[in-house]
């Protein structure tokens, strides 16, 4: 939705504890999550403050966020008990 945050614990509340654990213990997951979090903040800033970017650039950022979210979800699924 427009102007909403999409942090991982909100997106995957059933994996909140695992997200925290992997962020602290798995460097690959932490790197991807940090990139995802920064990208989500950038998109939120654009949407909330009307930052002047092209529609194409905004869509590119959103596609990158989805791709990162898919990678992170795959790691969560592989590590779920």
N, C-alpha and C positions, 0 to 999 in steps of 0.2 A: 504494500500500500504506500501511497505517496507520503513522504515525510516520516516514515516509521523506522525505528532501529531494527536491525536484523542480527543482533548478536547471537552467537551460537547457543548459549544456554536458553535463550528465549525461543530460538528456532527448534531446538531439540531438548526440551525440558526433561525428557526421560533419560537423557544422557548427561545431565548437569555434573554429576560427581565424576563421571569418566572424563568429561571435557577438562575439568580442573586437574585431575590426575595426569592425563596425557600432556597437558600444557606444561606441567611441572617436570615430567619425566621423559618425554619423547621430543627430542630436538626438532625432528622433521614436522611433527604435528604443531609444535609451538611456533615454528617459523611460518607455516601455512596459516595458522590461526591469527598470528600477529598481522600478517599481510591482509587477511580477510577483515580483521577488525579495523585496520587503517582504511581500507577501501570502503567499508561500510560507513565509516565516519565521513569520508570524502563525499560519498553519495548523499548522505543525510544533510551535510552542509549545503550541497548544491540544491537539494529539494527544499530545505527549510528557509534558506536565505536568498533563494533565487539567484545564486551565483551564475554569472553569464558564461555558459558553455553551450556548444552546439548540441542539438538533439542526438546526433550521431555519437558524440563523445560520451554523453550521459548514458546512452544505450550500451556503448562499449564497456563502460565501467560496470554496469549492471550484469552484463554477460560474464565479465571476469569474476565478479562476486559469486555468481551462480556456479561457475566452474570450480572456484575454490571451495565453495560449500559442498559440492559433490565430492571432491577429493577428501575433505575433512569427514564427511559422512561415511565414506568408504572406510576410512581409518577407524572411525567409531564402531562401525559394524564389525570390523575384523577384530576389535579388542573387547567387544561386549561379551559379558559372561553368559 
